[in-house]
Amino acid sequence: MEIFCAAISVTLTQLPAIILRYLPFSKLVTHKQKKTLLSCYTIWFILENILLFVLADNSEISPLFYRLAIFLGATVYFFINVIIIKKMFF
C-alpha cells in the first residue's frame, strides 16, 4: 500500500504543470483536440502509475528515482501537448 501511495503521489505532483501547460491554449484548441488531450493524459496517467508501482516494488524509492520519475513523466506530457496541439508551439 505504501508503494501504491508513493506512485500516486509522484503522478499527482504533475497535475498542476499539466493544467498550466494546457490553459494558454484552451481557447485555441478544437473540441476534438480537447477530447484527444484528455484521453492521452488519462492513458499516460494510468500507465505511469502502473509503471511506477512496478518499478518501486522492485527497487528502492530514492531521491534519484523520484527525480527521474518526475522528469520523464513531465517529458511525456510535454510531447503529448506538442503532438496534439501542433502549429501553436513554434
SEPA-659892 format. One record per residue: residue number from 1; residue in three letters; y, x, z of N, C-alpha, C in turn. Coordinates in pm, whole numbers, always signed. Layout:
N
<miro><num>NUM</num><residuo>ALA</residuo><n_c2>Y</n_c2><n_c1>X</n_c1><n_c3>Z</n_c3><ca_c2>Y</ca_c2><ca_c1>X</ca_c1><ca_c3>Z</ca_c3><c_c2>Y</c_c2><c_c1>X</c_c1><c_c3>Z</c_c3></miro>
...
END
This chain:
90
<miro><num>1</num><residuo>MET</residuo><n_c2>-120</n_c2><n_c1>+82</n_c1><n_c3>+0</n_c3><ca_c2>+0</ca_c2><ca_c1>+0</ca_c1><ca_c3>+0</ca_c3><c_c2>+126</c_c2><c_c1>+86</c_c1><c_c3>+0</c_c3></miro>
<miro><num>2</num><residuo>GLU</residuo><n_c2>+119</n_c2><n_c1>+197</n_c1><n_c3>+70</n_c3><ca_c2>+233</ca_c2><ca_c1>+287</ca_c1><ca_c3>+78</ca_c3><c_c2>+266</c_c2><c_c1>+346</c_c1><c_c3>-60</c_c3></miro>
<miro><num>3</num><residuo>ILE</residuo><n_c2>+165</n_c2><n_c1>+379</n_c1><n_c3>-135</n_c3><ca_c2>+185</ca_c2><ca_c1>+436</ca_c1><ca_c3>-269</ca_c3><c_c2>+243</c_c2><c_c1>+330</c_c1><c_c3>-363</c_c3></miro>
<miro><num>4</num><residuo>PHE</residuo><n_c2>+195</n_c2><n_c1>+207</n_c1><n_c3>-351</n_c3><ca_c2>+248</ca_c2><ca_c1>+98</ca_c1><ca_c3>-433</ca_c3><c_c2>+397</c_c2><c_c1>+76</c_c1><c_c3>-404</c_c3></miro>
<miro><num>5</num><residuo>CYS</residuo><n_c2>+435</n_c2><n_c1>+78</n_c1><n_c3>-278</n_c3><ca_c2>+577</ca_c2><ca_c1>+62</ca_c1><ca_c3>-241</ca_c3><c_c2>+661</c_c2><c_c1>+177</c_c1><c_c3>-295</c_c3></miro>
<miro><num>6</num><residuo>ALA</residuo><n_c2>+607</n_c2><n_c1>+297</n_c1><n_c3>-293</n_c3><ca_c2>+680</ca_c2><ca_c1>+412</ca_c1><ca_c3>-347</ca_c3><c_c2>+699</c_c2><c_c1>+399</c_c1><c_c3>-498</c_c3></miro>
<miro><num>7</num><residuo>ALA</residuo><n_c2>+596</n_c2><n_c1>+353</n_c1><n_c3>-567</n_c3><ca_c2>+607</ca_c2><ca_c1>+335</ca_c1><ca_c3>-713</ca_c3><c_c2>+710</c_c2><c_c1>+227</c_c1><c_c3>-746</c_c3></miro>
<miro><num>8</num><residuo>ILE</residuo><n_c2>+708</n_c2><n_c1>+118</n_c1><n_c3>-674</n_c3><ca_c2>+805</ca_c2><ca_c1>+11</ca_c1><ca_c3>-696</ca_c3><c_c2>+947</c_c2><c_c1>+59</c_c1><c_c3>-666</c_c3></miro>
<miro><num>9</num><residuo>SER</residuo><n_c2>+963</n_c2><n_c1>+135</n_c1><n_c3>-558</n_c3><ca_c2>+1098</ca_c2><ca_c1>+181</ca_c1><ca_c3>-522</ca_c3><c_c2>+1155</c_c2><c_c1>+277</c_c1><c_c3>-626</c_c3></miro>
<miro><num>10</num><residuo>VAL</residuo><n_c2>+1070</n_c2><n_c1>+359</n_c1><n_c3>-687</n_c3><ca_c2>+1119</ca_c2><ca_c1>+450</ca_c1><ca_c3>-791</ca_c3><c_c2>+1169</c_c2><c_c1>+371</c_c1><c_c3>-912</c_c3></miro>
<miro><num>11</num><residuo>THR</residuo><n_c2>+1095</n_c2><n_c1>+269</n_c1><n_c3>-952</n_c3><ca_c2>+1136</ca_c2><ca_c1>+192</ca_c1><ca_c3>-1069</ca_c3><c_c2>+1254</c_c2><c_c1>+100</c_c1><c_c3>-1037</c_c3></miro>
<miro><num>12</num><residuo>LEU</residuo><n_c2>+1264</n_c2><n_c1>+52</n_c1><n_c3>-916</n_c3><ca_c2>+1377</ca_c2><ca_c1>-34</ca_c1><ca_c3>-880</ca_c3><c_c2>+1509</c_c2><c_c1>+44</c_c1><c_c3>-873</c_c3></miro>
<miro><num>13</num><residuo>THR</residuo><n_c2>+1501</n_c2><n_c1>+174</n_c1><n_c3>-846</n_c3><ca_c2>+1624</ca_c2><ca_c1>+253</ca_c1><ca_c3>-844</ca_c3><c_c2>+1687</c_c2><c_c1>+264</c_c1><c_c3>-982</c_c3></miro>
<miro><num>14</num><residuo>GLN</residuo><n_c2>+1611</n_c2><n_c1>+236</n_c1><n_c3>-1085</n_c3><ca_c2>+1663</ca_c2><ca_c1>+248</ca_c1><ca_c3>-1221</ca_c3><c_c2>+1728</c_c2><c_c1>+120</c_c1><c_c3>-1272</c_c3></miro>
<miro><num>15</num><residuo>LEU</residuo><n_c2>+1711</n_c2><n_c1>+10</n_c1><n_c3>-1203</n_c3><ca_c2>+1767</ca_c2><ca_c1>-117</ca_c1><ca_c3>-1249</ca_c3><c_c2>+1920</c_c2><c_c1>-118</c_c1><c_c3>-1260</c_c3></miro>
<miro><num>16</num><residuo>PRO</residuo><n_c2>+1995</n_c2><n_c1>-65</n_c1><n_c3>-1163</n_c3><ca_c2>+2141</ca_c2><ca_c1>-64</ca_c1><ca_c3>-1181</ca_c3><c_c2>+2186</c_c2><c_c1>+15</c_c1><c_c3>-1304</c_c3></miro>
<miro><num>17</num><residuo>ALA</residuo><n_c2>+2118</n_c2><n_c1>+124</n_c1><n_c3>-1334</n_c3><ca_c2>+2155</ca_c2><ca_c1>+203</ca_c1><ca_c3>-1452</ca_c3><c_c2>+2125</c_c2><c_c1>+126</c_c1><c_c3>-1580</c_c3></miro>
<miro><num>18</num><residuo>ILE</residuo><n_c2>+2016</n_c2><n_c1>+50</n_c1><n_c3>-1580</n_c3><ca_c2>+1984</ca_c2><ca_c1>-33</ca_c1><ca_c3>-1698</ca_c3><c_c2>+2092</c_c2><c_c1>-137</c_c1><c_c3>-1720</c_c3></miro>
<miro><num>19</num><residuo>ILE</residuo><n_c2>+2132</n_c2><n_c1>-201</n_c1><n_c3>-1613</n_c3><ca_c2>+2237</ca_c2><ca_c1>-304</ca_c1><ca_c3>-1623</ca_c3><c_c2>+2368</c_c2><c_c1>-242</c_c1><c_c3>-1672</c_c3></miro>
<miro><num>20</num><residuo>LEU</residuo><n_c2>+2403</n_c2><n_c1>-126</n_c1><n_c3>-1620</n_c3><ca_c2>+2528</ca_c2><ca_c1>-62</ca_c1><ca_c3>-1663</ca_c3><c_c2>+2523</c_c2><c_c1>-15</c_c1><c_c3>-1807</c_c3></miro>
<miro><num>21</num><residuo>ARG</residuo><n_c2>+2404</n_c2><n_c1>+21</n_c1><n_c3>-1857</n_c3><ca_c2>+2392</ca_c2><ca_c1>+58</ca_c1><ca_c3>-1998</ca_c3><c_c2>+2398</c_c2><c_c1>-64</c_c1><c_c3>-2089</c_c3></miro>
<miro><num>22</num><residuo>TYR</residuo><n_c2>+2354</n_c2><n_c1>-177</n_c1><n_c3>-2040</n_c3><ca_c2>+2350</ca_c2><ca_c1>-299</ca_c1><ca_c3>-2120</ca_c3><c_c2>+2486</c_c2><c_c1>-370</c_c1><c_c3>-2126</c_c3></miro>
<miro><num>23</num><residuo>LEU</residuo><n_c2>+2559</n_c2><n_c1>-372</n_c1><n_c3>-2017</n_c3><ca_c2>+2683</ca_c2><ca_c1>-451</ca_c1><ca_c3>-2008</ca_c3><c_c2>+2786</c_c2><c_c1>-424</c_c1><c_c3>-2118</c_c3></miro>
<miro><num>24</num><residuo>PRO</residuo><n_c2>+2813</n_c2><n_c1>-300</n_c1><n_c3>-2158</n_c3><ca_c2>+2913</ca_c2><ca_c1>-281</ca_c1><ca_c3>-2263</ca_c3><c_c2>+2875</c_c2><c_c1>-345</c_c1><c_c3>-2397</c_c3></miro>
<miro><num>25</num><residuo>PHE</residuo><n_c2>+2747</n_c2><n_c1>-364</n_c1><n_c3>-2419</n_c3><ca_c2>+2700</ca_c2><ca_c1>-418</ca_c1><ca_c3>-2547</ca_c3><c_c2>+2659</c_c2><c_c1>-565</c_c1><c_c3>-2538</c_c3></miro>
<miro><num>26</num><residuo>SER</residuo><n_c2>+2671</n_c2><n_c1>-625</n_c1><n_c3>-2422</n_c3><ca_c2>+2616</ca_c2><ca_c1>-759</ca_c1><ca_c3>-2401</ca_c3><c_c2>+2676</c_c2><c_c1>-864</c_c1><c_c3>-2494</c_c3></miro>
<miro><num>27</num><residuo>LYS</residuo><n_c2>+2803</n_c2><n_c1>-850</n_c1><n_c3>-2529</n_c3><ca_c2>+2866</ca_c2><ca_c1>-947</ca_c1><ca_c3>-2617</ca_c3><c_c2>+2847</c_c2><c_c1>-913</c_c1><c_c3>-2764</c_c3></miro>
<miro><num>28</num><residuo>LEU</residuo><n_c2>+2801</n_c2><n_c1>-793</n_c1><n_c3>-2792</n_c3><ca_c2>+2787</ca_c2><ca_c1>-748</ca_c1><ca_c3>-2930</ca_c3><c_c2>+2646</c_c2><c_c1>-765</c_c1><c_c3>-2986</c_c3></miro>
<miro><num>29</num><residuo>VAL</residuo><n_c2>+2547</n_c2><n_c1>-774</n_c1><n_c3>-2898</n_c3><ca_c2>+2409</ca_c2><ca_c1>-785</ca_c1><ca_c3>-2946</ca_c3><c_c2>+2373</c_c2><c_c1>-931</c_c1><c_c3>-2974</c_c3></miro>
<miro><num>30</num><residuo>THR</residuo><n_c2>+2283</n_c2><n_c1>-948</n_c1><n_c3>-3068</n_c3><ca_c2>+2238</ca_c2><ca_c1>-1082</ca_c1><ca_c3>-3104</ca_c3><c_c2>+2139</c_c2><c_c1>-1135</c_c1><c_c3>-3001</c_c3></miro>
<miro><num>31</num><residuo>HIS</residuo><n_c2>+2112</n_c2><n_c1>-1263</n_c1><n_c3>-3011</n_c3><ca_c2>+2016</ca_c2><ca_c1>-1325</ca_c1><ca_c3>-2919</ca_c3><c_c2>+1877</c_c2><c_c1>-1264</c_c1><c_c3>-2936</c_c3></miro>
<miro><num>32</num><residuo>LYS</residuo><n_c2>+1840</n_c2><n_c1>-1235</n_c1><n_c3>-3059</n_c3><ca_c2>+1710</ca_c2><ca_c1>-1173</ca_c1><ca_c3>-3086</ca_c3><c_c2>+1701</c_c2><c_c1>-1034</c_c1><c_c3>-3022</c_c3></miro>
<miro><num>33</num><residuo>GLN</residuo><n_c2>+1809</n_c2><n_c1>-956</n_c1><n_c3>-3032</n_c3><ca_c2>+1810</ca_c2><ca_c1>-824</ca_c1><ca_c3>-2970</ca_c3><c_c2>+1802</c_c2><c_c1>-834</c_c1><c_c3>-2817</c_c3></miro>
<miro><num>34</num><residuo>LYS</residuo><n_c2>+1868</n_c2><n_c1>-934</n_c1><n_c3>-2761</n_c3><ca_c2>+1861</ca_c2><ca_c1>-953</ca_c1><ca_c3>-2616</ca_c3><c_c2>+1718</c_c2><c_c1>-984</c_c1><c_c3>-2572</c_c3></miro>
<miro><num>35</num><residuo>LYS</residuo><n_c2>+1649</n_c2><n_c1>-1070</n_c1><n_c3>-2647</n_c3><ca_c2>+1510</ca_c2><ca_c1>-1101</ca_c1><ca_c3>-2614</ca_c3><c_c2>+1422</c_c2><c_c1>-978</c_c1><c_c3>-2628</c_c3></miro>
<miro><num>36</num><residuo>THR</residuo><n_c2>+1445</n_c2><n_c1>-900</n_c1><n_c3>-2732</n_c3><ca_c2>+1367</ca_c2><ca_c1>-778</ca_c1><ca_c3>-2753</ca_c3><c_c2>+1393</c_c2><c_c1>-677</c_c1><c_c3>-2642</c_c3></miro>
<miro><num>37</num><residuo>LEU</residuo><n_c2>+1519</n_c2><n_c1>-662</n_c1><n_c3>-2604</n_c3><ca_c2>+1552</ca_c2><ca_c1>-571</ca_c1><ca_c3>-2494</ca_c3><c_c2>+1483</c_c2><c_c1>-614</c_c1><c_c3>-2366</c_c3></miro>
<miro><num>38</num><residuo>LEU</residuo><n_c2>+1492</n_c2><n_c1>-742</n_c1><n_c3>-2334</n_c3><ca_c2>+1430</ca_c2><ca_c1>-791</ca_c1><ca_c3>-2211</ca_c3><c_c2>+1279</c_c2><c_c1>-769</c_c1><c_c3>-2213</c_c3></miro>
<miro><num>39</num><residuo>SER</residuo><n_c2>+1215</n_c2><n_c1>-796</n_c1><n_c3>-2325</n_c3><ca_c2>+1070</ca_c2><ca_c1>-777</ca_c1><ca_c3>-2330</ca_c3><c_c2>+1033</c_c2><c_c1>-629</c_c1><c_c3>-2322</c_c3></miro>
<miro><num>40</num><residuo>CYS</residuo><n_c2>+1109</n_c2><n_c1>-543</n_c1><n_c3>-2388</n_c3><ca_c2>+1082</ca_c2><ca_c1>-398</ca_c1><ca_c3>-2381</ca_c3><c_c2>+1106</c_c2><c_c1>-344</c_c1><c_c3>-2240</c_c3></miro>
<miro><num>41</num><residuo>TYR</residuo><n_c2>+1216</n_c2><n_c1>-389</n_c1><n_c3>-2177</n_c3><ca_c2>+1243</ca_c2><ca_c1>-349</ca_c1><ca_c3>-2039</ca_c3><c_c2>+1130</c_c2><c_c1>-392</c_c1><c_c3>-1947</c_c3></miro>
<miro><num>42</num><residuo>THR</residuo><n_c2>+1082</n_c2><n_c1>-514</n_c1><n_c3>-1963</n_c3><ca_c2>+976</ca_c2><ca_c1>-566</ca_c1><ca_c3>-1877</ca_c3><c_c2>+846</c_c2><c_c1>-491</c_c1><c_c3>-1899</c_c3></miro>
<miro><num>43</num><residuo>ILE</residuo><n_c2>+811</n_c2><n_c1>-466</n_c1><n_c3>-2024</n_c3><ca_c2>+687</ca_c2><ca_c1>-393</ca_c1><ca_c3>-2054</ca_c3><c_c2>+693</c_c2><c_c1>-253</c_c1><c_c3>-1996</c_c3></miro>
<miro><num>44</num><residuo>TRP</residuo><n_c2>+806</n_c2><n_c1>-184</n_c1><n_c3>-2016</n_c3><ca_c2>+816</ca_c2><ca_c1>-48</ca_c1><ca_c3>-1963</ca_c3><c_c2>+818</c_c2><c_c1>-48</c_c1><c_c3>-1811</c_c3></miro>
<miro><num>45</num><residuo>PHE</residuo><n_c2>+882</n_c2><n_c1>-147</n_c1><n_c3>-1749</n_c3><ca_c2>+884</ca_c2><ca_c1>-157</ca_c1><ca_c3>-1604</ca_c3><c_c2>+742</c_c2><c_c1>-168</c_c1><c_c3>-1548</c_c3></miro>
<miro><num>46</num><residuo>ILE</residuo><n_c2>+662</n_c2><n_c1>-253</n_c1><n_c3>-1610</n_c3><ca_c2>+523</ca_c2><ca_c1>-271</ca_c1><ca_c3>-1564</ca_c3><c_c2>+440</c_c2><c_c1>-145</c_c1><c_c3>-1590</c_c3></miro>
<miro><num>47</num><residuo>LEU</residuo><n_c2>+453</n_c2><n_c1>-88</n_c1><n_c3>-1710</n_c3><ca_c2>+378</ca_c2><ca_c1>+34</ca_c1><ca_c3>-1742</ca_c3><c_c2>+418</c_c2><c_c1>+150</c_c1><c_c3>-1652</c_c3></miro>
<miro><num>48</num><residuo>GLU</residuo><n_c2>+547</n_c2><n_c1>+161</n_c1><n_c3>-1624</n_c3><ca_c2>+593</ca_c2><ca_c1>+269</ca_c1><ca_c3>-1538</ca_c3><c_c2>+539</c_c2><c_c1>+253</c_c1><c_c3>-1396</c_c3></miro>
<miro><num>49</num><residuo>ASN</residuo><n_c2>+536</n_c2><n_c1>+130</n_c1><n_c3>-1346</n_c3><ca_c2>+479</ca_c2><ca_c1>+107</ca_c1><ca_c3>-1213</ca_c3><c_c2>+332</c_c2><c_c1>+145</c_c1><c_c3>-1208</c_c3></miro>
<miro><num>50</num><residuo>ILE</residuo><n_c2>+258</n_c2><n_c1>+105</n_c1><n_c3>-1309</n_c3><ca_c2>+115</ca_c2><ca_c1>+139</ca_c1><ca_c3>-1313</ca_c3><c_c2>+96</c_c2><c_c1>+290</c_c1><c_c3>-1322</c_c3></miro>
<miro><num>51</num><residuo>LEU</residuo><n_c2>+173</n_c2><n_c1>+353</n_c1><n_c3>-1410</n_c3><ca_c2>+163</ca_c2><ca_c1>+498</ca_c1><ca_c3>-1427</ca_c3><c_c2>+199</c_c2><c_c1>+572</c_c1><c_c3>-1298</c_c3></miro>
<miro><num>52</num><residuo>LEU</residuo><n_c2>+308</n_c2><n_c1>+532</n_c1><n_c3>-1235</n_c3><ca_c2>+348</ca_c2><ca_c1>+598</ca_c1><ca_c3>-1111</ca_c3><c_c2>+247</c_c2><c_c1>+574</c_c1><c_c3>-999</c_c3></miro>
<miro><num>53</num><residuo>PHE</residuo><n_c2>+190</n_c2><n_c1>+455</n_c1><n_c3>-995</n_c3><ca_c2>+89</ca_c2><ca_c1>+427</ca_c1><ca_c3>-893</ca_c3><c_c2>-33</c_c2><c_c1>+516</c_c1><c_c3>-912</c_c3></miro>
<miro><num>54</num><residuo>VAL</residuo><n_c2>-79</n_c2><n_c1>+528</n_c1><n_c3>-1036</n_c3><ca_c2>-197</ca_c2><ca_c1>+612</ca_c1><ca_c3>-1062</ca_c3><c_c2>-167</c_c2><c_c1>+759</c_c1><c_c3>-1033</c_c3></miro>
<miro><num>55</num><residuo>LEU</residuo><n_c2>-50</n_c2><n_c1>+806</n_c1><n_c3>-1078</n_c3><ca_c2>-16</ca_c2><ca_c1>+947</ca_c1><ca_c3>-1054</ca_c3><c_c2>+5</c_c2><c_c1>+976</c_c1><c_c3>-906</c_c3></miro>
<miro><num>56</num><residuo>ALA</residuo><n_c2>+72</n_c2><n_c1>+886</n_c1><n_c3>-836</n_c3><ca_c2>+97</ca_c2><ca_c1>+907</ca_c1><ca_c3>-693</ca_c3><c_c2>-32</c_c2><c_c1>+896</c_c1><c_c3>-612</c_c3></miro>
<miro><num>57</num><residuo>ASP</residuo><n_c2>-125</n_c2><n_c1>+816</n_c1><n_c3>-659</n_c3><ca_c2>-252</ca_c2><ca_c1>+803</ca_c1><ca_c3>-590</ca_c3><c_c2>-336</c_c2><c_c1>+930</c_c1><c_c3>-605</c_c3></miro>
<miro><num>58</num><residuo>ASN</residuo><n_c2>-321</n_c2><n_c1>+999</n_c1><n_c3>-717</n_c3><ca_c2>-399</ca_c2><ca_c1>+1120</ca_c1><ca_c3>-743</ca_c3><c_c2>-330</c_c2><c_c1>+1249</c_c1><c_c3>-701</c_c3></miro>
<miro><num>59</num><residuo>SER</residuo><n_c2>-203</n_c2><n_c1>+1242</n_c1><n_c3>-667</n_c3><ca_c2>-132</ca_c2><ca_c1>+1363</ca_c1><ca_c3>-625</ca_c3><c_c2>-34</c_c2><c_c1>+1327</c_c1><c_c3>-514</c_c3></miro>
<miro><num>60</num><residuo>GLU</residuo><n_c2>+31</n_c2><n_c1>+1427</n_c1><n_c3>-464</n_c3><ca_c2>+126</ca_c2><ca_c1>+1407</ca_c1><ca_c3>-356</ca_c3><c_c2>+264</c_c2><c_c1>+1372</c_c1><c_c3>-412</c_c3></miro>
<miro><num>61</num><residuo>ILE</residuo><n_c2>+334</n_c2><n_c1>+1282</n_c1><n_c3>-347</n_c3><ca_c2>+469</ca_c2><ca_c1>+1247</ca_c1><ca_c3>-389</ca_c3><c_c2>+564</c_c2><c_c1>+1350</c_c1><c_c3>-328</c_c3></miro>
<miro><num>62</num><residuo>SER</residuo><n_c2>+619</n_c2><n_c1>+1433</n_c1><n_c3>-412</n_c3><ca_c2>+711</ca_c2><ca_c1>+1538</ca_c1><ca_c3>-369</ca_c3><c_c2>+848</c_c2><c_c1>+1510</c_c1><c_c3>-429</c_c3></miro>
<miro><num>63</num><residuo>PRO</residuo><n_c2>+950</n_c2><n_c1>+1583</n_c1><n_c3>-386</n_c3><ca_c2>+1082</ca_c2><ca_c1>+1566</ca_c1><ca_c3>-448</ca_c3><c_c2>+1080</c_c2><c_c1>+1593</c_c1><c_c3>-599</c_c3></miro>
<miro><num>64</num><residuo>LEU</residuo><n_c2>+1000</n_c2><n_c1>+1689</n_c1><n_c3>-643</n_c3><ca_c2>+988</ca_c2><ca_c1>+1718</ca_c1><ca_c3>-786</ca_c3><c_c2>+927</c_c2><c_c1>+1599</c_c1><c_c3>-860</c_c3></miro>
<miro><num>65</num><residuo>PHE</residuo><n_c2>+824</n_c2><n_c1>+1540</n_c1><n_c3>-803</n_c3><ca_c2>+760</ca_c2><ca_c1>+1421</ca_c1><ca_c3>-862</ca_c3><c_c2>+862</c_c2><c_c1>+1308</c_c1><c_c3>-873</c_c3></miro>
<miro><num>66</num><residuo>TYR</residuo><n_c2>+939</n_c2><n_c1>+1287</n_c1><n_c3>-767</n_c3><ca_c2>+1039</ca_c2><ca_c1>+1181</ca_c1><ca_c3>-766</ca_c3><c_c2>+1146</c_c2><c_c1>+1205</c_c1><c_c3>-873</c_c3></miro>
<miro><num>67</num><residuo>ARG</residuo><n_c2>+1195</n_c2><n_c1>+1328</n_c1><n_c3>-882</n_c3><ca_c2>+1298</ca_c2><ca_c1>+1361</ca_c1><ca_c3>-982</ca_c3><c_c2>+1246</c_c2><c_c1>+1343</c_c1><c_c3>-1124</c_c3></miro>
<miro><num>68</num><residuo>LEU</residuo><n_c2>+1126</n_c2><n_c1>+1389</n_c1><n_c3>-1149</n_c3><ca_c2>+1068</ca_c2><ca_c1>+1374</ca_c1><ca_c3>-1283</ca_c3><c_c2>+1046</c_c2><c_c1>+1227</c_c1><c_c3>-1318</c_c3></miro>
<miro><num>69</num><residuo>ALA</residuo><n_c2>+1002</n_c2><n_c1>+1149</n_c1><n_c3>-1221</n_c3><ca_c2>+979</ca_c2><ca_c1>+1006</ca_c1><ca_c3>-1246</ca_c3><c_c2>+1110</c_c2><c_c1>+936</c_c1><c_c3>-1279</c_c3></miro>
<miro><num>70</num><residuo>ILE</residuo><n_c2>+1215</n_c2><n_c1>+968</n_c1><n_c3>-1206</n_c3><ca_c2>+1346</ca_c2><ca_c1>+907</ca_c1><ca_c3>-1232</ca_c3><c_c2>+1397</c_c2><c_c1>+951</c_c1><c_c3>-1369</c_c3></miro>
<miro><num>71</num><residuo>PHE</residuo><n_c2>+1388</n_c2><n_c1>+1079</n_c1><n_c3>-1400</n_c3><ca_c2>+1439</ca_c2><ca_c1>+1130</ca_c1><ca_c3>-1527</ca_c3><c_c2>+1362</c_c2><c_c1>+1073</c_c1><c_c3>-1646</c_c3></miro>
<miro><num>72</num><residuo>LEU</residuo><n_c2>+1231</n_c2><n_c1>+1077</n_c1><n_c3>-1640</n_c3><ca_c2>+1151</ca_c2><ca_c1>+1028</ca_c1><ca_c3>-1753</ca_c3><c_c2>+1164</c_c2><c_c1>+877</c_c1><c_c3>-1771</c_c3></miro>
<miro><num>73</num><residuo>GLY</residuo><n_c2>+1170</n_c2><n_c1>+804</n_c1><n_c3>-1661</n_c3><ca_c2>+1189</ca_c2><ca_c1>+659</ca_c1><ca_c3>-1670</ca_c3><c_c2>+1323</c_c2><c_c1>+624</c_c1><c_c3>-1732</c_c3></miro>
<miro><num>74</num><residuo>ALA</residuo><n_c2>+1429</n_c2><n_c1>+692</n_c1><n_c3>-1688</n_c3><ca_c2>+1562</ca_c2><ca_c1>+666</ca_c1><ca_c3>-1744</ca_c3><c_c2>+1569</c_c2><c_c1>+706</c_c1><c_c3>-1891</c_c3></miro>
<miro><num>75</num><residuo>THR</residuo><n_c2>+1499</n_c2><n_c1>+811</n_c1><n_c3>-1928</n_c3><ca_c2>+1498</ca_c2><ca_c1>+855</ca_c1><ca_c3>-2067</ca_c3><c_c2>+1434</c_c2><c_c1>+749</c_c1><c_c3>-2157</c_c3></miro>
<miro><num>76</num><residuo>VAL</residuo><n_c2>+1326</n_c2><n_c1>+690</n_c1><n_c3>-2111</n_c3><ca_c2>+1261</ca_c2><ca_c1>+586</ca_c1><ca_c3>-2190</ca_c3><c_c2>+1353</c_c2><c_c1>+465</c_c1><c_c3>-2204</c_c3></miro>
<miro><num>77</num><residuo>TYR</residuo><n_c2>+1419</n_c2><n_c1>+425</n_c1><n_c3>-2096</n_c3><ca_c2>+1513</ca_c2><ca_c1>+312</ca_c1><ca_c3>-2105</ca_c3><c_c2>+1627</c_c2><c_c1>+345</c_c1><c_c3>-2202</c_c3></miro>
<miro><num>78</num><residuo>PHE</residuo><n_c2>+1674</n_c2><n_c1>+468</n_c1><n_c3>-2201</n_c3><ca_c2>+1781</ca_c2><ca_c1>+509</ca_c1><ca_c3>-2292</ca_c3><c_c2>+1735</c_c2><c_c1>+496</c_c1><c_c3>-2437</c_c3></miro>
<miro><num>79</num><residuo>PHE</residuo><n_c2>+1614</n_c2><n_c1>+544</n_c1><n_c3>-2467</n_c3><ca_c2>+1564</ca_c2><ca_c1>+535</ca_c1><ca_c3>-2604</ca_c3><c_c2>+1536</c_c2><c_c1>+391</c_c1><c_c3>-2647</c_c3></miro>
<miro><num>80</num><residuo>ILE</residuo><n_c2>+1497</n_c2><n_c1>+307</n_c1><n_c3>-2553</n_c3><ca_c2>+1482</ca_c2><ca_c1>+164</ca_c1><ca_c3>-2585</ca_c3><c_c2>+1617</c_c2><c_c1>+109</c_c1><c_c3>-2630</c_c3></miro>
<miro><num>81</num><residuo>ASN</residuo><n_c2>+1722</n_c2><n_c1>+144</n_c1><n_c3>-2557</n_c3><ca_c2>+1856</ca_c2><ca_c1>+98</ca_c1><ca_c3>-2595</ca_c3><c_c2>+1898</c_c2><c_c1>+152</c_c1><c_c3>-2731</c_c3></miro>
<miro><num>82</num><residuo>VAL</residuo><n_c2>+1874</n_c2><n_c1>+279</n_c1><n_c3>-2754</n_c3><ca_c2>+1916</ca_c2><ca_c1>+341</ca_c1><ca_c3>-2880</ca_c3><c_c2>+1842</c_c2><c_c1>+279</c_c1><c_c3>-2998</c_c3></miro>
<miro><num>83</num><residuo>ILE</residuo><n_c2>+1715</n_c2><n_c1>+251</n_c1><n_c3>-2980</n_c3><ca_c2>+1635</ca_c2><ca_c1>+196</ca_c1><ca_c3>-3090</ca_c3><c_c2>+1672</c_c2><c_c1>+51</c_c1><c_c3>-3119</c_c3></miro>
<miro><num>84</num><residuo>ILE</residuo><n_c2>+1690</n_c2><n_c1>-28</n_c1><n_c3>-3016</n_c3><ca_c2>+1716</ca_c2><ca_c1>-171</ca_c1><ca_c3>-3037</ca_c3><c_c2>+1862</c_c2><c_c1>-199</c_c1><c_c3>-3067</c_c3></miro>
<miro><num>85</num><residuo>ILE</residuo><n_c2>+1952</n_c2><n_c1>-134</n_c1><n_c3>-2996</n_c3><ca_c2>+2095</ca_c2><ca_c1>-154</ca_c1><ca_c3>-3023</ca_c3><c_c2>+2137</c_c2><c_c1>-39</c_c1><c_c3>-3115</c_c3></miro>
<miro><num>86</num><residuo>LYS</residuo><n_c2>+2104</n_c2><n_c1>-50</n_c1><n_c3>-3240</n_c3><ca_c2>+2133</ca_c2><ca_c1>+57</ca_c1><ca_c3>-3336</ca_c3><c_c2>+2283</c_c2><c_c1>+62</c_c1><c_c3>-3362</c_c3></miro>
<miro><num>87</num><residuo>LYS</residuo><n_c2>+2336</n_c2><n_c1>+109</n_c1><n_c3>-3454</n_c3><ca_c2>+2472</ca_c2><ca_c1>+105</ca_c1><ca_c3>-3508</ca_c3><c_c2>+2585</c_c2><c_c1>+100</c_c1><c_c3>-3406</c_c3></miro>
<miro><num>88</num><residuo>MET</residuo><n_c2>+2560</n_c2><n_c1>+85</n_c1><n_c3>-3279</n_c3><ca_c2>+2669</ca_c2><ca_c1>+73</ca_c1><ca_c3>-3183</ca_c3><c_c2>+2683</c_c2><c_c1>+194</c_c1><c_c3>-3092</c_c3></miro>
<miro><num>89</num><residuo>PHE</residuo><n_c2>+2593</n_c2><n_c1>+291</n_c1><n_c3>-3105</n_c3><ca_c2>+2599</ca_c2><ca_c1>+407</ca_c1><ca_c3>-3018</ca_c3><c_c2>+2680</c_c2><c_c1>+522</c_c1><c_c3>-3080</c_c3></miro>
<miro><num>90</num><residuo>PHE</residuo><n_c2>+2664</n_c2><n_c1>+544</n_c1><n_c3>-3208</n_c3><ca_c2>+2730</ca_c2><ca_c1>+659</ca_c1><ca_c3>-3271</ca_c3><c_c2>+2815</c_c2><c_c1>+615</c_c1><c_c3>-3387</c_c3></miro>
END
